[in-house]
Amino acid sequence: MSQKLFLIDGTAIIFRSFFAFIKNPLRNSRGENTSAIYGTVSSFLKLIDRYNPEHIAISFDRREKTFRHEITETYKANRPPAPDELHAQVEPIKEFFRLINIPEISKAGFEADDTLATIAEKYKDRFEIIIVTGDKDFAQLVDERVMLYDPFKEVVTKTADVIKKYGLKPEQFVDYLAI
């Protein structure tokens, strides 16, 4: 049985956690929104409890523009900016992961998706890769050595699951997304 490497899509988890409580946000005693902190830490603790991973890393989007913005100025141009209440929770979440010695792997000019995809491809010969995300875009990476785990639905996605859900092989998924 091969060792597993868990790669956490920190940005996707933070956004999903924040917006899960958008109608009734969680707040601390100072009235500050803590929904993203609570959801991210809770989903991480469930992951640890369920899998007890030996190898784990997390990646977050960075604030600067990516190489995709160099290709086209309209990249994500129609997306509204993230709320300030969400941004205020990112650094405390990153600090949590630093304090428990979970390495953050992020690179200027690249989104967390790009970083995690690169690591998955580079290390899938040495590890079974589990990408922790709710982002369907990662379905294109699924193969016999790479799977997805959605911590909110607590669902594992393998090759057969991608085929069943989308009617496509994972390697065809990038074409599906481009349409």
N, C-alpha and C positions, 0 to 999 in steps of 0.2 A: 504494500500500500504506500503510495507516494505521499510526500509531505504536501500540505496545503499552504498557499499564500493567499491571504485575504486582502483585497484592495478596496478601500472604502472611497466612494465618490462623495466626499464631504459636502461639496456644494449642493448636489442633488438632495442629500439627506437634510441639510439645513433648510433649504427652500420648502421641501415637502413638510417638514416639521412645523415651520412657521405658518404655512398656509392651511395646515390641518386644523389650526385653532383660530383662524382668521375671524370667525363670527363671535368667538368667545375667548379672546386671548388670555393666556396665563400671565399673571403679573406677580412680581415680588412685593415686599412690604413698602418699597419706595414707588410702586406703581409702574415700574418698568416692565415691558413685555419680555417674558422669558420662554415663550412657546418654542422657539427654535432650540434654545439650550435644553429644555426639558425633553423635547422629542428626539433630538440628536443623541443625548446621553442615554436616554431610555432605550433607544434602538440599538445603541452600541452595547449596553449591558445585556440585552437579550441575545445579541450575537455572541458575546463572550460566554454566556450561560449555555447557549445551545451548542456551540462548536468548540469552545476553549482553544482558539487558534494559537499556534506557536509562532507563525510568521504573519505579520499584519502591517499595513501602511495606509496612510490616508492622503488624499490630494484635494486641494481646494482651487477654485478659479482665483486668479489674481486680478487686481483692479485695472492693470494696464491693458491696452489693446493687444489683440493676438495677431498672429500671422494672417488669419482670415480677414481681418479688417484691412490689411495691406492689399489683399486680393480684390476685395469689394467693399466700398464704403457703406453699402447697405446691409452688411452683415449684422443681424440682430437689431437693425435700426428701428423696427416697429415695436420692439419690446419696451414696455414701460420700465423705468428704473426700479430697482428693488427699494422697498420702503426703508426709511431711516431706522425704524424699529428693528428691522431684520439686520441691517448692517451693524447696528450697535451690539448684536449678539455674536457676531462672527469671531471677534478676537477672544472673548471669554471661552468660546468653544475650542478654538485653536489652543488656548492655554490649557484647557482640560486635557487635551490629547498630549501636549508637551509634558505635562506633569505626570502622566502615567506612562511616559516613554514610548508613545506610538509615533514612529517617524512620519513626518510630513514630507511628501515629495511633490513639489510644485516648481514650475519653471516659467520664467518671464516669457511672454509671447505665446503661451500655450494654455488651453483650458485644461481643467482637471480630466476631462474625457480623453484628451490627447495623451496626457501623461500616463493615465492608467492603461490605455490601450497599448502604448509603447512598452510599458513594464510587463503587461500580460504577454505580449508577443515575445519579448526578450526572454522571459523566464518560464514559459509554459513547458519547455523541455525538461526543466528541473523540478517544477512544482505543478500540482493541480491548482489552477487559478480560480478563485471565487471572487467575482466583482460584486461588491455590495452597493446596490443602487436601485432606484425605481425608474431609471431612465431607459426607455425602450431602445434608444440608439445603440446601446451596447450589444443588442442581439446579433449584430453583424460579426462579433468576435467569438461567439459561442462555437465550440467544437468539442472534440473528445477530451481536451485538457482545460477548457475554459467554460465556466458556467456563471450564471448570474444568481444573486440572492437579493430578493426584495425584502428588506427588514420590516416593512410596514404590513405587507401581506403575508410575510413569512413563507414565501414561495421561492423554490429553486427552479431555474430555467436552464434546461439542457437542449441539445440539438433537436430532439424529437418534439420538445415543447414549442420551439420556434416554428417548426414545420407545421405543427398542429394549429397553432394560433394564427399564423400569418399565411400559411400555404406556400411558404418559401423556405429554401435552405438559408442558413445564416449568412453564407457568402453572397447571397442574392439580396440581402436585406438593405445594403447600402444603395442599391438601385431603387428599391422600394421607397427609401427615404428621399431620394432625389426627385421623385415624381411630384 
